[in-house]
Amino acid sequence: MNKLGWEVHSFDHEDANGQFEFDFVYADAMTMADRFVVWRLMMKELARKHGFEATMMAKPYADRTGSGAHFNMSLADVNTGKNVSGDASDKRGCGLSKRAYQFLGGLRKHAAAIVAVSCPTVNSYKRLIKTGSMTGYTWAPIFISTAATTGHTCSAFRCCGRISRAAVAATATSTSQHALGMPRRRSVDQSYLAAAMFLGAGLDGIEQDLDPGDPQLVNMYELSDEELEKRGIRQLPKTLLEAVTAFEADDLGRRVMGDELCRSYIDLKKSEWWSYHNSISQWEIDEYLTKF
């Protein structure tokens, strides 16, 4: 990775056995999307040479923590290259400018539709659950909300505004320009179409002057459904079908992808869901065979 000029700055063993996080320096969105695809291919080929299979599958084991990517974003002035998404005087504590908050407002507005593209498999939604891993909570970003610090793992968005440059690029994909002003989308399995949807949603937020609301400073895993509703916090879709239904109902996909690709994507993902749903799993055999 370093020979390719990616500037790896961290390599960590994560929560589950055999689970690792690679962090490397930021670049423009297309460059990072390219690197994301190359990285996955490179990891798998190198692992196979040593007799292993490296997988970026979201939830390969039901009783282990799932895997995903962080997609870090910031905005730069096209003429000067200066970061325009950071504001050290931000009273909300996220280190974001008004424009960055507008961008984040667009991401929140379209979050349910976007996840059909950023988490595009049946298996993706077996990671996006509240409980089920060996360590208790799944650490999955299941709530359509914003956290102000890196410590709140239950929000789909985190604002890592006041951190060092060494921590700017996160697993797999980053478009950050520097440390201030960095909305992070945490429910990501893929790159190109996801990056386009993030950008389209963020620009929609700027154009409509959307506000994402205040960051959540509590562990929302601990809140009841009534408390979440009072705070106006919704959960991300729980299945691929639910996500694709939200995607189909939101015109963002059509505006970003165009009519033909949008329709093809919906048809493809619905077909994938029903192929899965119409299969009989071992769990069903074990659970029902002798009961009925």
PAFINU-309475 format. One record per residue (C-alpha): residue number from 1; x, y, z. Coordinates in steps of 0.05 Angstrom, whole numbers, plus 5000, padded with zeros to 4 digits. Example, Ala and Ser with C-alpha at 12.3 -4.5 7.8 and 13.67 -1.06 7.14 Angstrom:
// residues 2
KOLPA,1,5246,4910,5156
KOLPA,2,5273,4979,5143
// end
This chain:
// residues 292
KOLPA,1,5000,5000,5000
KOLPA,2,5056,5048,5017
KOLPA,3,5092,5032,4952
KOLPA,4,5029,5054,4916
KOLPA,5,5033,5120,4953
KOLPA,6,4974,5110,4999
KOLPA,7,5010,5132,5063
KOLPA,8,4984,5080,5111
KOLPA,9,4983,5112,5180
KOLPA,10,4950,5057,5222
KOLPA,11,4937,4983,5221
KOLPA,12,4895,4956,5279
KOLPA,13,4868,4890,5302
KOLPA,14,4794,4903,5313
KOLPA,15,4740,4872,5357
KOLPA,16,4732,4803,5326
KOLPA,17,4785,4750,5315
KOLPA,18,4820,4760,5249
KOLPA,19,4787,4828,5239
KOLPA,20,4831,4887,5220
KOLPA,21,4826,4960,5203
KOLPA,22,4870,4995,5152
KOLPA,23,4875,5071,5153
KOLPA,24,4908,5111,5098
KOLPA,25,4912,5183,5077
KOLPA,26,4857,5221,5042
KOLPA,27,4850,5238,4968
KOLPA,28,4795,5263,4922
KOLPA,29,4732,5220,4918
KOLPA,30,4747,5183,4853
KOLPA,31,4818,5167,4873
KOLPA,32,4794,5138,4939
KOLPA,33,4739,5098,4905
KOLPA,34,4792,5069,4859
KOLPA,35,4837,5053,4918
KOLPA,36,4779,5020,4955
KOLPA,37,4767,4972,4898
KOLPA,38,4841,4958,4888
KOLPA,39,4851,4949,4963
KOLPA,40,4797,4895,4968
KOLPA,41,4825,4857,4908
KOLPA,42,4896,4863,4935
KOLPA,43,4877,4838,5004
KOLPA,44,4841,4778,4977
KOLPA,45,4896,4758,4928
KOLPA,46,4951,4764,4981
KOLPA,47,4911,4725,5032
KOLPA,48,4899,4669,4982
KOLPA,49,4974,4663,4970
KOLPA,50,4980,4644,5043
KOLPA,51,4921,4596,5044
KOLPA,52,4869,4643,5074
KOLPA,53,4808,4679,5049
KOLPA,54,4802,4753,5067
KOLPA,55,4730,4776,5064
KOLPA,56,4698,4844,5066
KOLPA,57,4631,4811,5076
KOLPA,58,4592,4853,5126
KOLPA,59,4573,4796,5173
KOLPA,60,4610,4731,5159
KOLPA,61,4596,4704,5230
KOLPA,62,4531,4712,5267
KOLPA,63,4566,4713,5335
KOLPA,64,4622,4761,5317
KOLPA,65,4626,4835,5304
KOLPA,66,4610,4856,5233
KOLPA,67,4656,4894,5185
KOLPA,68,4646,4959,5147
KOLPA,69,4680,5022,5122
KOLPA,70,4683,5094,5145
KOLPA,71,4671,5145,5090
KOLPA,72,4701,5212,5112
KOLPA,73,4679,5274,5074
KOLPA,74,4697,5347,5073
KOLPA,75,4688,5404,5024
KOLPA,76,4743,5446,4992
KOLPA,77,4740,5511,4952
KOLPA,78,4750,5491,4879
KOLPA,79,4794,5552,4866
KOLPA,80,4838,5555,4928
KOLPA,81,4834,5484,4954
KOLPA,82,4818,5512,5023
KOLPA,83,4774,5471,5069
KOLPA,84,4705,5503,5074
KOLPA,85,4672,5453,5119
KOLPA,86,4709,5467,5184
KOLPA,87,4695,5520,5236
KOLPA,88,4734,5519,5301
KOLPA,89,4683,5565,5334
KOLPA,90,4625,5518,5321
KOLPA,91,4580,5522,5383
KOLPA,92,4551,5453,5372
KOLPA,93,4620,5423,5384
KOLPA,94,4628,5386,5319
KOLPA,95,4678,5434,5287
KOLPA,96,4633,5443,5226
KOLPA,97,4615,5504,5185
KOLPA,98,4544,5522,5166
KOLPA,99,4555,5493,5096
KOLPA,100,4580,5427,5126
KOLPA,101,4518,5424,5170
KOLPA,102,4475,5435,5108
KOLPA,103,4512,5379,5073
KOLPA,104,4501,5335,5134
KOLPA,105,4427,5354,5134
KOLPA,106,4422,5326,5064
KOLPA,107,4456,5262,5084
KOLPA,108,4407,5253,5141
KOLPA,109,4347,5269,5098
KOLPA,110,4364,5216,5047
KOLPA,111,4398,5166,5095
KOLPA,112,4346,5110,5087
KOLPA,113,4352,5113,5011
KOLPA,114,4428,5120,5010
KOLPA,115,4438,5057,5052
KOLPA,116,4408,5015,4995
KOLPA,117,4470,5035,4955
KOLPA,118,4523,5040,5009
KOLPA,119,4502,4974,5041
KOLPA,120,4478,4936,4979
KOLPA,121,4473,4863,5001
KOLPA,122,4426,4820,5041
KOLPA,123,4483,4806,5089
KOLPA,124,4496,4881,5101
KOLPA,125,4433,4886,5144
KOLPA,126,4455,4828,5189
KOLPA,127,4509,4876,5212
KOLPA,128,4463,4936,5221
KOLPA,129,4430,4909,5284
KOLPA,130,4431,4931,5357
KOLPA,131,4453,4867,5392
KOLPA,132,4482,4800,5372
KOLPA,133,4558,4802,5374
KOLPA,134,4603,4767,5425
KOLPA,135,4617,4833,5461
KOLPA,136,4543,4852,5472
KOLPA,137,4526,4913,5429
KOLPA,138,4544,4906,5355
KOLPA,139,4575,4976,5351
KOLPA,140,4535,4982,5286
KOLPA,141,4513,5052,5263
KOLPA,142,4438,5037,5261
KOLPA,143,4408,5105,5279
KOLPA,144,4398,5163,5230
KOLPA,145,4432,5213,5276
KOLPA,146,4497,5251,5286
KOLPA,147,4549,5241,5340
KOLPA,148,4598,5295,5358
KOLPA,149,4655,5249,5378
KOLPA,150,4688,5185,5357
KOLPA,151,4661,5150,5419
KOLPA,152,4588,5146,5398
KOLPA,153,4585,5086,5352
KOLPA,154,4509,5078,5345
KOLPA,155,4500,5139,5299
KOLPA,156,4503,5133,5224
KOLPA,157,4542,5198,5222
KOLPA,158,4599,5223,5264
KOLPA,159,4633,5291,5262
KOLPA,160,4706,5282,5277
KOLPA,161,4722,5356,5274
KOLPA,162,4777,5365,5325
KOLPA,163,4826,5310,5312
KOLPA,164,4896,5305,5284
KOLPA,165,4912,5297,5210
KOLPA,166,4940,5228,5226
KOLPA,167,4869,5205,5243
KOLPA,168,4835,5237,5183
KOLPA,169,4832,5178,5134
KOLPA,170,4790,5120,5159
KOLPA,171,4781,5049,5135
KOLPA,172,4777,5041,5060
KOLPA,173,4750,5108,5037
KOLPA,174,4763,5181,5054
KOLPA,175,4752,5247,5017
KOLPA,176,4774,5292,5074
KOLPA,177,4817,5354,5061
KOLPA,178,4841,5365,5133
KOLPA,179,4821,5355,5205
KOLPA,180,4767,5407,5215
KOLPA,181,4698,5394,5186
KOLPA,182,4692,5321,5172
KOLPA,183,4624,5287,5170
KOLPA,184,4635,5212,5171
KOLPA,185,4585,5162,5142
KOLPA,186,4594,5097,5179
KOLPA,187,4548,5048,5142
KOLPA,188,4587,5034,5079
KOLPA,189,4603,4969,5042
KOLPA,190,4623,4997,4974
KOLPA,191,4649,5059,4939
KOLPA,192,4632,5088,4870
KOLPA,193,4556,5092,4872
KOLPA,194,4557,5105,4946
KOLPA,195,4604,5165,4936
KOLPA,196,4557,5193,4883
KOLPA,197,4497,5185,4928
KOLPA,198,4532,5218,4987
KOLPA,199,4551,5277,4943
KOLPA,200,4481,5284,4913
KOLPA,201,4449,5282,4982
KOLPA,202,4498,5332,5011
KOLPA,203,4489,5381,4954
KOLPA,204,4414,5374,4962
KOLPA,205,4423,5394,5035
KOLPA,206,4463,5456,5015
KOLPA,207,4412,5477,4962
KOLPA,208,4353,5468,5010
KOLPA,209,4390,5497,5071
KOLPA,210,4375,5435,5112
KOLPA,211,4395,5430,5185
KOLPA,212,4414,5361,5212
KOLPA,213,4394,5378,5284
KOLPA,214,4439,5376,5344
KOLPA,215,4488,5318,5355
KOLPA,216,4466,5262,5401
KOLPA,217,4511,5255,5462
KOLPA,218,4481,5192,5491
KOLPA,219,4485,5117,5478
KOLPA,220,4421,5109,5438
KOLPA,221,4426,5033,5445
KOLPA,222,4402,5046,5517
KOLPA,223,4341,5088,5497
KOLPA,224,4271,5060,5491
KOLPA,225,4230,5066,5427
KOLPA,226,4189,5121,5460
KOLPA,227,4252,5161,5479
KOLPA,228,4279,5154,5408
KOLPA,229,4214,5178,5379
KOLPA,230,4214,5238,5426
KOLPA,231,4284,5256,5401
KOLPA,232,4261,5247,5328
KOLPA,233,4312,5191,5317
KOLPA,234,4295,5140,5264
KOLPA,235,4331,5075,5250
KOLPA,236,4363,5055,5185
KOLPA,237,4326,5002,5143
KOLPA,238,4331,4933,5175
KOLPA,239,4332,4892,5110
KOLPA,240,4355,4901,5038
KOLPA,241,4282,4901,5016
KOLPA,242,4265,4957,5064
KOLPA,243,4325,4997,5040
KOLPA,244,4309,4987,4966
KOLPA,245,4237,5007,4979
KOLPA,246,4262,5072,5011
KOLPA,247,4310,5082,4953
KOLPA,248,4253,5074,4903
KOLPA,249,4209,5124,4940
KOLPA,250,4264,5177,4943
KOLPA,251,4280,5214,4878
KOLPA,252,4353,5223,4897
KOLPA,253,4373,5158,4863
KOLPA,254,4341,5179,4798
KOLPA,255,4374,5248,4800
KOLPA,256,4442,5219,4816
KOLPA,257,4442,5156,4772
KOLPA,258,4393,5174,4717
KOLPA,259,4327,5137,4703
KOLPA,260,4356,5076,4669
KOLPA,261,4411,5059,4719
KOLPA,262,4365,5075,4778
KOLPA,263,4310,5028,4751
KOLPA,264,4361,4973,4736
KOLPA,265,4390,4979,4806
KOLPA,266,4322,4973,4839
KOLPA,267,4304,4912,4797
KOLPA,268,4372,4879,4811
KOLPA,269,4368,4889,4886
KOLPA,270,4295,4867,4891
KOLPA,271,4313,4804,4852
KOLPA,272,4371,4792,4900
KOLPA,273,4326,4800,4960
KOLPA,274,4272,4752,4935
KOLPA,275,4325,4701,4915
KOLPA,276,4349,4702,4987
KOLPA,277,4279,4704,5017
KOLPA,278,4254,4645,4975
KOLPA,279,4311,4600,4997
KOLPA,280,4303,4556,5058
KOLPA,281,4358,4565,5110
KOLPA,282,4386,4514,5158
KOLPA,283,4358,4557,5215
KOLPA,284,4287,4545,5189
KOLPA,285,4299,4470,5184
KOLPA,286,4328,4468,5255
KOLPA,287,4273,4512,5284
KOLPA,288,4211,4485,5250
KOLPA,289,4222,4416,5221
KOLPA,290,4199,4377,5283
KOLPA,291,4151,4429,5310
KOLPA,292,4102,4428,5251
// end
